[in-house]
Amino acid sequence: MYKYYSLAAIVVLLDQWTKWLIVKNMEYGERISVWDPWFAILSHRNRGAAWGMLQGQMWIFIIVTLVVIAGVIYYFHKQAKGKPLFAISLMILLGGALGNFIDRLFRGEVVDFVDILIPIINYDFPIFNIADAALTISVIMLILVMLKEERDEKKKVKE
């Protein structure tokens, strides 16, 4: 079971490395077009949650993140045995939570840098980072795992 923790470590390392590259090599607000106009690297900081909500409420994020980390570890050890997709989902979630937690503890803000524009609907997606992407992916995976388990339970009841 402990091999799954390496997945969380990879997410944290990739997240922190990319953020370090942004902080070291770009000025705040600097933008590098990668695939104009759809994708760019933009040096940005966020003192809030997703989409900039709750700006400056650092203590809330620290408490919530500690609870999430404890919950993920608990569920991993109690519920993930024999469920590899569930275990992977939880470890990606753990890596994402830890990545942004490290930023909040040591920088007092989260470094964001992925800037995506969806020109068809003229929507500038909120700027995000690797940890944010990991959190989103893990939640989608967890929903799919729960839906599959529910479907499997219904099949068992019918049999």
C-alpha positions in Angstrom: 0.0 0.0 0.0 2.8 2.4 0.8 4.0 2.4 -2.9 1.0 4.7 -3.6 2.6 7.4 -1.5 5.2 7.8 -4.2 2.5 9.1 -6.5 1.6 11.8 -4.0 5.4 12.6 -3.7 5.7 12.9 -7.5 2.7 15.3 -7.6 4.3 17.5 -4.9 7.7 17.5 -6.5 6.4 18.3 -9.9 4.2 21.1 -8.5 6.9 22.6 -6.4 9.5 22.4 -9.2 7.3 24.2 -11.7 6.4 26.9 -9.1 10.1 27.3 -8.3 10.8 27.8 -12.0 8.1 30.4 -12.3 9.2 32.4 -9.2 12.9 32.2 -10.2 12.6 33.0 -13.9 9.6 35.3 -14.3 8.5 38.6 -12.9 5.0 38.7 -11.3 2.5 39.4 -14.1 4.9 38.3 -16.8 3.2 36.3 -19.6 4.8 33.9 -22.0 2.6 32.8 -24.9 2.8 29.1 -25.6 0.0 28.6 -28.0 -1.5 32.0 -28.8 -4.2 32.9 -27.8 -5.3 29.6 -26.1 -2.4 28.8 -23.7 0.2 30.8 -21.9 2.4 30.8 -18.8 1.5 33.7 -16.5 3.3 34.4 -13.3 0.5 34.9 -10.8 -0.1 34.7 -7.0 -3.2 33.7 -5.2 -3.8 34.4 -1.5 -7.2 32.8 -1.6 -8.8 29.5 -2.7 -9.9 28.5 -6.1 -10.8 31.4 -8.4 -9.4 33.8 -5.8 -12.2 33.3 -3.2 -11.6 34.1 0.5 -8.5 36.2 -0.2 -6.2 36.5 2.8 -8.0 33.9 5.0 -4.8 31.8 5.3 -5.8 30.2 8.7 -8.9 28.7 7.1 -6.9 27.1 4.3 -4.3 25.7 6.8 -7.0 24.2 9.0 -9.1 22.8 6.0 -5.9 21.4 4.4 -4.8 19.6 7.6 -8.3 18.1 7.9 -8.2 17.0 4.2 -4.7 15.5 4.6 -5.8 13.6 7.7 -9.0 12.4 6.0 -7.2 11.3 2.9 -4.6 9.3 4.8 -7.3 7.7 7.0 -9.5 6.7 4.0 -6.4 5.5 2.2 -5.5 3.1 5.0 -9.1 2.1 5.9 -10.9 1.9 2.5 -8.4 1.7 -0.4 -7.0 -1.9 0.1 -7.8 -3.8 -3.1 -9.1 -0.7 -4.8 -6.2 0.6 -6.9 -8.1 3.4 -8.7 -9.5 4.6 -5.3 -5.9 4.5 -3.9 -4.5 6.4 -6.9 -7.3 9.0 -6.6 -6.6 9.6 -3.0 -2.8 9.9 -3.5 -3.3 12.4 -6.3 -5.6 14.4 -4.0 -3.0 14.2 -1.2 -0.2 15.4 -3.6 -2.3 18.4 -4.8 -3.4 19.4 -1.2 0.2 19.2 0.0 1.5 21.2 -3.0 -0.6 24.2 -2.3 -0.2 23.8 1.5 3.5 24.1 1.1 3.1 27.3 -0.8 0.7 28.8 1.8 3.1 27.8 4.7 6.3 29.0 3.1 5.3 31.8 0.7 2.0 33.0 2.3 0.4 32.6 -1.1 0.0 30.1 -3.9 2.0 30.4 -7.1 -0.3 29.9 -10.2 0.9 30.0 -13.8 -1.2 28.0 -16.2 -3.4 30.5 -18.2 -6.0 29.1 -20.6 -8.3 31.0 -22.8 -11.3 29.3 -24.5 -11.9 31.7 -27.4 -15.1 30.0 -28.7 -16.9 31.2 -25.7 -14.5 34.0 -24.9 -13.7 32.6 -21.4 -10.4 33.2 -19.7 -10.2 30.2 -17.3 -8.9 31.0 -13.8 -5.1 30.7 -13.6 -4.0 27.5 -11.9 -1.0 25.2 -11.1 -0.1 21.5 -11.0 -1.5 21.0 -7.5 -4.8 22.6 -8.6 -4.9 20.3 -11.7 -4.2 17.3 -9.4 -7.0 18.2 -7.1 -9.5 18.6 -9.9 -8.4 15.3 -11.6 -8.6 13.4 -8.2 -12.1 14.7 -7.5 -13.3 13.6 -10.9 -11.6 10.2 -10.4 -13.2 9.8 -6.9 -16.6 10.6 -8.3 -16.1 8.0 -11.1 -14.9 5.4 -8.5 -18.0 6.1 -6.3 -20.3 5.8 -9.2 -18.7 2.5 -10.3 -18.9 1.1 -6.7 -22.6 2.1 -6.5 -23.3 0.4 -9.8 -21.5 -2.7 -8.7 -23.5 -2.8 -5.4 -26.8 -2.5 -7.4 -25.7 -5.4 -9.6 -24.9 -7.5 -6.4 -28.3 -6.8 -4.9 -30.0 -7.9 -8.1 -28.2 -11.2 -8.2 
